[in-house]
Amino acid sequence: KALAYPNPYTNEFQLNVTTSSSSVIEVKVYDMIGKLVEQTQVEPKNIETLQIGNNYPSGVYNVIVSQDENNQTLRVIKR
């Protein structure tokens, strides 16, 4: 289970991921026209320190959080 906060955000947002797996978490961020803006992989223990979205223009973004066969899409808004 993944949660993005704060949302909407001004500078950057962070992810809170609840998982029992130790597999790498992949994070992909797309803008509303479907262009890949950012892609990164992070260890579950480091996910809370990952800061995303600092250099994005204002708008709405789809964040896909993947681990093993689990995928979750979050929508975040940058003011």
C-alpha positions as CSV (number, residue, x, y, z in Angstrom):
1,K,0.0,0.0,0.0
2,A,1.4,3.4,-1.0
3,L,0.4,6.9,0.0
4,A,1.8,10.2,-1.3
5,Y,2.0,13.2,1.0
6,P,1.5,16.1,1.2
7,N,-1.0,16.2,-1.7
8,P,-1.3,18.7,-3.1
9,Y,2.3,19.7,-2.6
10,T,4.4,22.8,-3.2
11,N,8.0,21.7,-3.3
12,E,8.3,17.9,-3.2
13,F,6.3,15.0,-2.0
14,Q,7.2,11.8,-0.2
15,L,5.9,8.2,-0.4
16,N,4.7,6.1,2.5
17,V,4.8,2.5,1.4
18,T,3.5,-0.4,3.7
19,T,5.1,-3.6,2.6
20,S,6.3,-6.9,4.1
21,S,8.6,-7.6,1.1
22,S,12.3,-6.6,0.9
23,S,12.2,-6.3,-2.9
24,V,13.2,-3.1,-4.6
25,I,10.4,-0.6,-5.1
26,E,10.2,1.1,-8.5
27,V,8.7,4.6,-8.7
28,K,7.6,6.0,-12.1
29,V,6.1,9.5,-12.4
30,Y,4.1,10.5,-15.5
31,D,2.7,13.9,-16.5
32,M,-0.9,14.1,-17.7
33,I,0.0,13.6,-21.3
34,G,1.7,10.3,-20.4
35,K,5.3,11.5,-20.6
36,L,7.7,9.7,-18.2
37,V,9.0,12.5,-15.9
38,E,11.0,10.5,-13.4
39,Q,11.9,6.9,-12.8
40,T,13.8,5.6,-9.8
41,Q,14.3,2.4,-7.7
42,V,14.7,2.5,-4.0
43,E,15.1,0.0,-1.2
44,P,11.9,-0.3,1.1
45,K,13.9,0.9,4.1
46,N,14.8,4.1,2.2
47,I,11.4,5.0,0.7
48,E,10.5,7.5,3.4
49,T,13.6,9.6,2.7
50,L,12.9,9.7,-1.1
51,Q,11.8,13.2,-2.1
52,I,10.1,13.5,-5.5
53,G,8.8,16.3,-7.6
54,N,11.0,19.3,-6.7
55,N,11.8,20.3,-10.3
56,Y,8.3,19.6,-11.8
57,P,6.2,22.4,-13.2
58,S,2.8,22.9,-11.6
59,G,0.2,20.3,-12.7
60,V,-1.2,16.8,-12.1
61,Y,1.0,13.7,-12.1
62,N,0.4,10.0,-12.0
63,V,2.8,8.1,-9.7
64,I,3.1,4.3,-10.3
65,V,4.6,2.5,-7.3
66,S,5.6,-1.1,-8.2
67,Q,7.1,-3.9,-6.1
68,D,7.1,-7.5,-7.3
69,E,3.7,-8.1,-8.9
70,N,2.1,-5.3,-7.0
71,N,1.3,-1.9,-8.7
72,Q,-0.4,1.1,-7.3
73,T,-1.2,4.4,-9.1
74,L,-1.4,7.6,-7.1
75,R,-2.4,11.0,-8.4
76,V,-0.5,14.0,-7.0
77,I,-1.0,17.7,-7.7
78,K,1.8,20.3,-7.6
79,R,0.6,23.8,-6.9
